[in-house]
Amino acid sequence: MAQKLLVKFSEYNVWYSKIKLSNGGVHMKLGLFFQPVHPPERSLYDATEWNLEIIKEGDKLGYEEAWIGEHFTLQWEPIPSPDLLIAQAIKETKNIKLAPGAHLLPFHHPVELAHRIAYLDHLAQGRLMLGVGAGSVLTDFKLFGIDPTTGIQGEMFVEALNIMLKLWKEDGPFEYKGKFWTVNQSEVSAGGLLGPHIKPFQKPHPPIGITGLSKNSETLKKASQFGFLPLSFGYSKDTLVSHWKMIEEGAVISGKKANREEWHIAKDVFVADTDEEAYEHALGGAIGRVYRELQIPLFKHQNILSKFKTDPNQSDDSVTPEYFVKEAGLVGSPDTVARKLDELYDHLGGFGTLLVTCYDYADNPEVWKKSLKLLAEEVVPRLKKNRKQYFPTT
């Protein structure tokens, strides 16, 4: 039972409000993705305040989603409870949808997490989404006593999600005996005083998203198979092309057609008045520092640097902050970023949401806020018109 989700595509398909059209037919929503990454000297309080400030800014500018990551042993990604940050953001925003991005299921008891999510969904009144994952940080696994070399985290992920969906769906009593958890949902008793009573505000649950990074991601295939949102973190166009193929394969298994409007792609984005200014703030600011001091050293330590190369024959020394920003990022003036975004869009055949990877520019906040504003108000209106060929049913 732990190997199969008890969900059907039709029962748990993702629902969304209608896509906003910009400039006569461009189907693209904007969102924010917070790892959230912060320099080690930033206090947890100040880091949280920065994230809240940018979520509020995104809400004001019309960004439609904000996803917030979860980690336990990464000094640069210090926030272990995205739901606590979301609970604060709910009260300070009006429209933006908020999501853990993602809760790492092997590290939680699924009954406890299912209830927390259901409760938070009521607080958000329809503005909660949910990201789920199996985890990837080796020291996180070690902290929780999990050996990732066995692949057991994948089994735990499936079983935990299965239990959560069952709790949200079923009203009556049931017993679930899995490999990792045993769950007994009791019947209502004592004249209705005891028994299950918390279900999500959204029915049957908030929209669920699952991320994929590697080429030919099986995770994204599963996400599409079970009707969950696919979120791509691809540094190369070839990787992203492979992601869409896997999304299509997953949809075919369930007898459905993959929907490009549901496809989310996360990218480094920095927009300024000129190309020179944009690269200066990107490479000389928080983005460049994160690649120099966190990402590249960590990729080397985990022996995964090759996943981020556009050419498998290129040397490790060529994978620099400049490489990531110039080859994979959307950086430049509004005209330049619009051109790059158009090229990416056309190369992939269309996608629904661009997620801006957020960085800590708390020491120079106005340049980051201006970048978000230029993307929403200057870049998107420059995108090509007449993209109906990618979304013929809209």
C-alpha positions as MATLAB code, in Angstrom:
seq = 'MAQKLLVKFSEYNVWYSKIKLSNGGVHMKLGLFFQPVHPPERSLYDATEWNLEIIKEGDKLGYEEAWIGEHFTLQWEPIPSPDLLIAQAIKETKNIKLAPGAHLLPFHHPVELAHRIAYLDHLAQGRLMLGVGAGSVLTDFKLFGIDPTTGIQGEMFVEALNIMLKLWKEDGPFEYKGKFWTVNQSEVSAGGLLGPHIKPFQKPHPPIGITGLSKNSETLKKASQFGFLPLSFGYSKDTLVSHWKMIEEGAVISGKKANREEWHIAKDVFVADTDEEAYEHALGGAIGRVYRELQIPLFKHQNILSKFKTDPNQSDDSVTPEYFVKEAGLVGSPDTVARKLDELYDHLGGFGTLLVTCYDYADNPEVWKKSLKLLAEEVVPRLKKNRKQYFPTT';
ca = [
       0.000    0.000    0.000;
       2.873    2.330    0.752;
       3.993    2.112   -2.853;
       0.810    3.524   -4.374;
      -1.058    6.729   -3.761;
      -4.749    6.217   -3.115;
      -5.662    9.194   -5.274;
      -7.185    9.450   -8.684;
      -6.279   12.246  -11.053;
      -9.894   13.315  -11.440;
     -10.484   13.515   -7.694;
      -7.420   15.577   -6.832;
      -6.895   17.712   -9.891;
      -5.559   21.162   -9.252;
      -7.970   24.051   -9.527;
      -7.086   27.656  -10.119;
      -8.736   30.937  -10.757;
      -8.661   32.060  -14.380;
      -5.272   33.060  -15.684;
      -4.862   36.821  -15.984;
      -4.093   37.851  -19.529;
      -1.584   40.616  -20.102;
      -1.058   42.576  -23.307;
      -3.646   40.781  -25.425;
      -2.886   37.118  -24.840;
       0.280   36.453  -22.842;
      -0.556   33.599  -20.494;
       1.900   34.047  -17.674;
       1.484   34.506  -13.961;
       4.209   35.758  -11.661;
       5.096   34.252   -8.315;
       7.842   34.269   -5.703;
       9.958   31.373   -4.487;
      11.766   31.767   -1.172;
      14.283   29.048   -0.326;
      14.439   31.164    1.876;
      18.129   32.002    1.678;
      19.843   34.459    4.034;
      23.468   35.275    4.914;
      24.658   33.631    8.133;
      24.958   36.973    9.910;
      21.243   37.735    9.425;
      19.208   37.009   12.568;
      16.190   34.747   12.274;
      13.953   37.661   13.226;
      15.416   39.964   10.587;
      15.354   37.204    7.977;
      11.669   36.639    8.638;
      10.947   40.372    8.495;
      12.670   40.584    5.092;
      10.632   37.693    3.721;
       7.406   39.256    4.977;
       8.367   42.600    3.456;
       8.886   41.036    0.025;
       5.718   38.948    0.215;
       3.790   42.141    0.955;
       5.544   43.866   -1.943;
       4.637   40.998   -4.253;
       1.023   41.152   -3.128;
       0.935   44.880   -3.875;
       2.447   44.350   -7.339;
       0.030   41.581   -8.310;
       2.275   38.557   -7.892;
      -0.075   35.648   -7.419;
       1.898   33.111   -5.382;
       4.670   32.878   -2.782;
       6.334   29.534   -1.983;
       8.494   29.217    1.149;
      11.020   26.428    1.685;
      11.796   24.277    4.706;
      15.210   23.089    5.927;
      16.722   22.071    9.232;
      20.521   22.008    8.899;
      21.381   24.615    6.277;
      22.954   27.703    7.825;
      22.113   29.774    4.746;
      18.518   28.496    4.631;
      17.641   28.785    8.298;
      13.827   28.720    8.458;
      12.464   25.286    9.473;
       8.775   26.271    9.717;
       7.376   27.922    6.581;
       3.849   27.601    7.965;
       4.715   29.995   10.804;
       5.892   32.588    8.291;
       2.771   31.986    6.202;
       0.545   32.491    9.244;
       2.063   35.951    9.658;
       1.862   36.767    5.942;
      -1.834   35.874    5.800;
      -2.633   38.796    8.088;
      -0.488   41.264    6.129;
      -1.585   40.480    2.559;
      -4.847   40.451    0.648;
      -4.618   38.427   -2.552;
      -1.369   36.516   -2.918;
      -1.568   32.742   -2.443;
       0.886   31.295    0.059;
       2.503   27.868    0.143;
       5.084   25.853    2.027;
       7.548   25.053   -0.705;
       7.902   22.413    0.507;
       7.064   20.523    3.649;
       9.521   17.608    3.667;
       7.246   14.700    4.515;
       9.769   12.169    5.887;
      10.518   14.634    8.693;
       6.905   14.973    9.910;
       4.250   12.723   11.355;
       1.594   12.819    8.613;
      -1.342   13.020   11.033;
       0.069   16.056   12.814;
       1.044   17.768    9.549;
      -2.335   17.072    7.927;
      -4.085   18.792   10.825;
      -1.712   21.764   10.796;
      -2.256   22.268    7.078;
      -6.026   21.944    7.391;
      -6.041   24.538   10.188;
      -3.796   26.922    8.241;
      -6.072   26.528    5.215;
      -8.951   27.894    7.298;
      -6.840   30.826    8.416;
      -5.919   31.572    4.795;
      -9.548   31.319    3.595;
      -8.672   29.809    0.225;
      -5.240   31.429   -0.229;
      -3.196   28.407    0.886;
      -1.352   26.101   -1.465;
       0.864   23.194   -0.458;
       4.257   22.045   -1.637;
       5.499   18.614   -0.573;
       8.844   16.894   -1.039;
      11.042   14.053    0.158;
      14.075   16.157    1.122;
      17.535   16.460   -0.385;
      19.947   17.779    2.271;
      22.130   14.981    3.638;
      22.498   16.532    7.086;
      18.719   16.919    7.361;
      18.391   13.174    6.798;
      21.109   12.473    9.356;
      19.382   14.678   11.924;
      16.210   12.623   11.602;
      18.007    9.271   11.503;
      17.225    8.533    7.850;
      19.748    6.902    5.495;
      19.133    8.510    2.086;
      21.376    6.009    0.271;
      18.637    3.385    0.737;
      15.981    5.488   -0.990;
      13.729    5.029    2.012;
      12.863    8.727    2.018;
      10.900    8.211   -1.191;
       8.832    5.464    0.389;
       8.220    7.640    3.442;
       7.122   10.520    1.215;
       4.565    8.359   -0.606;
       3.188    6.831    2.584;
       2.940   10.165    4.390;
       1.139   11.840    1.494;
      -1.167    8.854    1.205;
      -2.127    9.164    4.873;
      -2.666   12.916    4.652;
      -4.951   12.614    1.637;
      -6.893    9.828    3.325;
      -7.393   11.939    6.458;
      -8.645   14.858    4.365;
     -10.952   12.724    2.245;
     -12.550   10.203    4.589;
     -15.002   11.074    7.337;
     -15.564    7.675    8.873;
     -13.257    5.516   10.969;
     -10.338    3.740    9.346;
      -7.096    2.026   10.230;
      -4.009    2.486    8.099;
      -1.055    0.199    8.761;
       1.923    1.344    6.731;
       5.614    0.580    6.783;
       6.444    3.729    8.756;
       3.236    4.939   10.398;
       0.057    3.392   11.770;
      -3.022    5.616   11.852;
      -6.362    4.950   13.527;
      -9.094    7.463   12.820;
     -11.814    6.850   15.362;
     -15.529    7.102   14.856;
     -17.466   10.026   16.312;
     -18.429    9.194   19.889;
     -19.646   10.688   23.167;
     -22.580   12.251   21.413;
     -20.362   14.029   18.914;
     -17.908   15.361   21.465;
     -15.048   13.131   20.313;
     -13.810   12.188   16.875;
     -12.362   13.701   13.700;
     -13.562   17.212   12.931;
     -10.842   19.169   11.091;
     -10.890   19.120    7.293;
      -9.255   21.669    4.967;
     -11.148   24.821    4.040;
     -10.617   24.018    0.337;
     -12.175   20.792   -0.862;
     -10.781   18.234   -0.830;
      -7.537   20.049    0.086;
      -5.343   22.976   -1.006;
      -3.703   22.717   -4.442;
      -0.564   20.594   -4.146;
       2.743   21.215   -5.917;
       5.798   18.967   -6.269;
       9.225   20.161   -7.421;
      11.714   18.616   -9.810;
      15.345   19.530  -10.472;
      17.104   16.684  -12.274;
      16.877   16.027  -15.984;
      14.064   13.582  -16.838;
      12.622   14.076  -13.356;
      10.549   11.104  -12.201;
       9.198   13.329   -9.437;
       7.552   15.642  -11.967;
       6.179   12.623  -13.806;
       4.494   11.484  -10.588;
       3.243   15.006   -9.891;
       1.511   15.128  -13.257;
       0.227   11.577  -12.952;
      -1.672   12.394   -9.776;
      -2.858   15.836  -10.805;
      -0.440   17.894   -8.723;
       1.263   21.104   -9.809;
       4.688   20.547  -11.418;
       7.351   23.041  -10.296;
      10.551   22.985  -12.357;
      13.939   24.118  -11.111;
      15.943   23.766  -14.302;
      19.158   25.646  -14.956;
      19.322   24.680  -18.637;
      16.700   24.780  -21.368;
      17.385   21.118  -22.168;
      16.588   20.140  -18.582;
      13.337   22.088  -18.720;
      12.402   20.470  -22.041;
      12.956   17.070  -20.434;
      10.754   18.145  -17.519;
       7.817   18.863  -19.819;
       8.228   15.475  -21.503;
       8.034   13.787  -18.103;
       4.995   15.889  -17.181;
       3.308   14.756  -20.383;
       4.180   11.121  -19.682;
       2.693   11.350  -16.214;
      -0.529   12.829  -17.536;
      -0.850   10.053  -20.131;
      -0.674    7.401  -17.405;
      -3.764    8.919  -15.790;
      -5.536    9.328  -19.114;
      -5.306   13.114  -19.102;
      -3.617   15.804  -21.163;
      -0.848   17.812  -19.511;
      -1.802   21.433  -18.941;
       0.908   24.015  -19.584;
      -0.967   26.614  -17.541;
      -0.184   24.566  -14.419;
       3.551   24.346  -15.156;
       5.655   26.526  -12.839;
       9.266   27.399  -13.641;
      11.603   28.989  -11.085;
      14.381   31.279  -12.294;
      16.887   33.809  -11.027;
      15.555   37.181  -12.164;
      16.994   40.651  -11.782;
      15.708   43.634  -13.754;
      17.201   47.134  -13.713;
      17.173   50.149  -15.998;
      20.213   48.882  -17.939;
      21.928   45.539  -18.489;
      25.062   46.809  -16.775;
      23.184   47.868  -13.674;
      21.278   44.573  -13.496;
      24.456   42.460  -13.662;
      26.160   44.731  -11.156;
      23.380   44.241   -8.600;
      22.987   40.531   -9.355;
      26.641   39.465   -9.316;
      27.811   42.091   -6.846;
      24.836   41.618   -4.562;
      23.049   38.779   -2.794;
      22.664   36.525   -5.858;
      26.381   36.454   -6.580;
      27.243   35.950   -2.934;
      24.857   33.015   -2.584;
      26.441   31.258   -5.559;
      29.974   31.978   -4.357;
      29.517   31.054   -0.707;
      26.639   28.551   -0.725;
      25.453   26.993   -3.953;
      28.656   26.199   -5.819;
      30.555   24.915   -2.739;
      27.516   22.824   -1.769;
      27.067   21.427   -5.285;
      30.739   20.412   -5.286;
      30.466   18.858   -1.820;
      27.456   16.790   -2.904;
      29.047   15.863   -6.261;
      26.080   17.245   -8.200;
      27.770   20.122  -10.031;
      27.364   18.242  -13.322;
      23.575   18.625  -13.069;
      23.988   22.352  -13.664;
      26.186   22.213  -16.759;
      24.767   23.015  -20.149;
      27.614   21.017  -21.698;
      28.628   17.776  -19.904;
      32.204   18.278  -21.135;
      32.684   21.685  -19.564;
      35.053   21.929  -16.618;
      33.985   22.429  -13.010;
      35.965   25.676  -12.938;
      33.677   27.111  -15.610;
      30.645   26.806  -13.327;
      30.888   30.215  -11.685;
      28.381   32.779  -10.396;
      28.736   34.549  -13.752;
      27.855   31.293  -15.497;
      24.673   30.796  -13.481;
      23.536   34.394  -13.796;
      24.336   34.862  -17.495;
      23.547   31.398  -18.842;
      20.513   30.449  -16.787;
      19.232   33.683  -15.247;
      16.864   36.313  -16.581;
      18.984   39.382  -15.896;
      19.120   42.736  -17.645;
      17.044   45.723  -18.668;
      13.290   45.289  -19.213;
      13.866   44.837  -22.953;
      16.622   42.269  -22.384;
      14.675   40.259  -19.830;
      11.547   40.336  -21.999;
      13.593   38.989  -24.922;
      15.133   36.235  -22.776;
      11.757   35.327  -21.344;
      10.217   35.222  -24.809;
      13.027   32.944  -26.005;
      12.559   30.621  -23.029;
       8.802   30.591  -23.486;
       9.055   29.786  -27.189;
      11.754   27.152  -26.674;
       9.626   25.315  -24.112;
       6.315   25.746  -25.902;
       4.742   27.783  -23.105;
       4.301   27.580  -19.349;
       1.924   29.077  -16.799;
       3.856   30.703  -13.953;
       7.292   32.244  -13.623;
       8.542   31.960  -10.051;
      11.190   34.523   -9.123;
      13.794   32.995   -6.818;
      14.042   35.480   -3.952;
      17.293   36.604   -2.352;
      18.124   38.623    0.735;
      18.705   42.213   -0.404;
      17.810   43.603    3.016;
      20.999   45.698    2.940;
      19.919   47.277   -0.358;
      16.157   46.679   -0.469;
      15.133   49.222   -3.067;
      17.045   47.590   -5.925;
      15.295   44.256   -5.297;
      11.872   45.870   -4.985;
      12.512   47.830   -8.170;
      13.426   44.602   -9.958;
      10.133   42.991   -8.922;
       8.236   46.092  -10.023;
       9.979   46.293  -13.404;
       9.281   42.617  -14.059;
       5.582   43.044  -13.384;
       5.044   46.457  -14.981;
       7.679   46.701  -17.728;
       8.777   43.187  -18.728;
       5.455   41.342  -18.915;
       3.821   44.043  -21.074;
       6.732   43.654  -23.536;
       6.146   39.932  -24.043;
       4.889   38.720  -27.381;
       1.190   38.630  -28.112;
      -0.958   35.860  -29.559;
       0.234   32.865  -27.584;
      -3.079   31.085  -27.973;
      -1.321   28.294  -29.870;
       0.089   27.076  -26.565;
      -3.255   27.223  -24.752;
      -5.874   26.489  -27.437;
      -8.627   25.676  -24.910;
      -8.411   28.993  -23.059;
];
